[in-house]
């Protein structure tokens, strides 16, 4: 695995009672220093927003650091857009929709290579789910069918974004997030990191948990481990 | 579409503070009258339970009506098991796991035909999700990849089991159930019925909402409709 990465992998784009990307401004100022234009990948289409509408939201969210945001759909050639990008932001929405389009455009491998060259990368929610080996710990509905669940593998473990600790007083009998991830481990070996809203991973030489909240580390056949902020994730011990 | 069906399609197997299938006992006594043996399909494996463990739970839940429950895995030939079944129960768990195994055993079409001959059918949760044209409105994680998302189509609309009305006081920024279903309708035309825990469909000549709770009817490009108990769903107006 390359150690040239420069990524912010965030559970969510937006905190309650806050504006889009606001809680990440300090981090993003660092990530995007020297960057004039950010390539935005709006494929996940939250609430079915058009690519243009979603790109406008991303532009608005990054105004504070004085960068131009351009949607990948505005380029005639998606591969060239990635090749030439100074920085890349993959926004949240539906992970199935995002991954299907990444496969249709045949840009997953290129995106991975570009990230591993050290190109600044911001992922939020679905854009973070795709950083692990597979998208199989998404919370999203399978509203479209991608040809494969395999994703970037820029992290050696999977992400569960918007992670929620079960409410012990709930009377709802649907599966808790923890139950779902444990069921994932009946069929899969990849470790899973449950990132609460407000947490992100800072990925450079090391993978470090940031924000004020704990994260939840799930490994097959092992008890859940609670990780405090600034935990460094071992590249190797992810299975 | 055949009108020979005799199905109970339930949002959940179990209510809070109640035992497995307890709230459905009156209905199941009717559904299973004259039935001596129920074929149980344990493929959805909630919490990764073995087929034997899960079948034992189903047997326990149906003891009250004096039927023998036999798991489909106990037969040397799954197709023959379905062909000979007096009644069929597909239990909940992970819908992706269930559908993958139904495809691997190549029994989806047979199951549909058997249901349309009027064989009594009970579905709970994942076992209800598969009654619609596709499993694409499941809440489950894609922990395995089925070859297709197409399911029985014994109903002309999709089910969302364990439906939850959004908590207006929530500070969580993950998608609400309603948002997810609206995103489904960006890409799909099939109507979706959100069934709360405690609701079920009684499917005979007609499809009727049962239980004490409202259900939520989602159609593409239309406002959500609230359906009160005893609503009859029109076979035709499902798109």
Boltz contact constraints between the chains, C-beta under 6 A:
constraints:
  - contact:
      token1: [A, 12]
      token2: [B, 173]
      max_distance: 6.0
  - contact:
      token1: [A, 14]
      token2: [B, 173]
      max_distance: 6.0
  - contact:
      token1: [A, 16]
      token2: [B, 171]
      max_distance: 6.0
  - contact:
      token1: [A, 48]
      token2: [B, 183]
      max_distance: 6.0
  - contact:
      token1: [A, 48]
      token2: [B, 186]
      max_distance: 6.0
  - contact:
      token1: [A, 94]
      token2: [B, 183]
      max_distance: 6.0
  - contact:
      token1: [A, 136]
      token2: [B, 142]
      max_distance: 6.0
  - contact:
      token1: [A, 136]
      token2: [B, 143]
      max_distance: 6.0
  - contact:
      token1: [A, 141]
      token2: [B, 180]
      max_distance: 6.0
  - contact:
      token1: [A, 142]
      token2: [B, 136]
      max_distance: 6.0
  - contact:
      token1: [A, 142]
      token2: [B, 149]
      max_distance: 6.0
  - contact:
      token1: [A, 143]
      token2: [B, 136]
      max_distance: 6.0
  - contact:
      token1: [A, 143]
      token2: [B, 183]
      max_distance: 6.0
  - contact:
      token1: [A, 143]
      token2: [B, 184]
      max_distance: 6.0
  - contact:
      token1: [A, 143]
      token2: [B, 187]
      max_distance: 6.0
  - contact:
      token1: [A, 144]
      token2: [B, 187]
      max_distance: 6.0
  - contact:
      token1: [A, 145]
      token2: [B, 149]
      max_distance: 6.0
  - contact:
      token1: [A, 149]
      token2: [B, 142]
      max_distance: 6.0
  - contact:
      token1: [A, 149]
      token2: [B, 145]
      max_distance: 6.0
  - contact:
      token1: [A, 162]
      token2: [B, 174]
      max_distance: 6.0
  - contact:
      token1: [A, 171]
      token2: [B, 16]
      max_distance: 6.0
  - contact:
      token1: [A, 173]
      token2: [B, 12]
      max_distance: 6.0
  - contact:
      token1: [A, 173]
      token2: [B, 14]
      max_distance: 6.0
  - contact:
      token1: [A, 173]
      token2: [B, 197]
      max_distance: 6.0
  - contact:
      token1: [A, 174]
      token2: [B, 162]
      max_distance: 6.0
  - contact:
      token1: [A, 180]
      token2: [B, 141]
      max_distance: 6.0
  - contact:
      token1: [A, 183]
      token2: [B, 48]
      max_distance: 6.0
  - contact:
      token1: [A, 183]
      token2: [B, 94]
      max_distance: 6.0
  - contact:
      token1: [A, 183]
      token2: [B, 143]
      max_distance: 6.0
  - contact:
      token1: [A, 184]
      token2: [B, 143]
      max_distance: 6.0
  - contact:
      token1: [A, 186]
      token2: [B, 48]
      max_distance: 6.0
  - contact:
      token1: [A, 187]
      token2: [B, 143]
      max_distance: 6.0
  - contact:
      token1: [A, 187]
      token2: [B, 144]
      max_distance: 6.0
  - contact:
      token1: [A, 197]
      token2: [B, 173]
      max_distance: 6.0
